[in-house]
């Protein structure tokens, strides 16, 4: 088994997606976020171990 075999190709992976909410976010633990991947539902995406947390910059909606 190679490292590539352990990586899942997720819909819109690598794209910027709207963050709907944070389910779990603690340094030293796995994270989980609710994202808008499709227009008709919200998707829960999990991460590997969180090593740092930084605030998001506000979006410029002008």
PyMOL commands that set and color helices and strands:
alter all, ss='L'
color gray80, all
select helices_A, chain A and resi 3-6
alter helices_A, ss='H'
color red, helices_A
select strands_A, chain A and resi 18-24+30-36+43-49
alter strands_A, ss='S'
color yellow, strands_A
deselect
rebuild
show_as cartoon
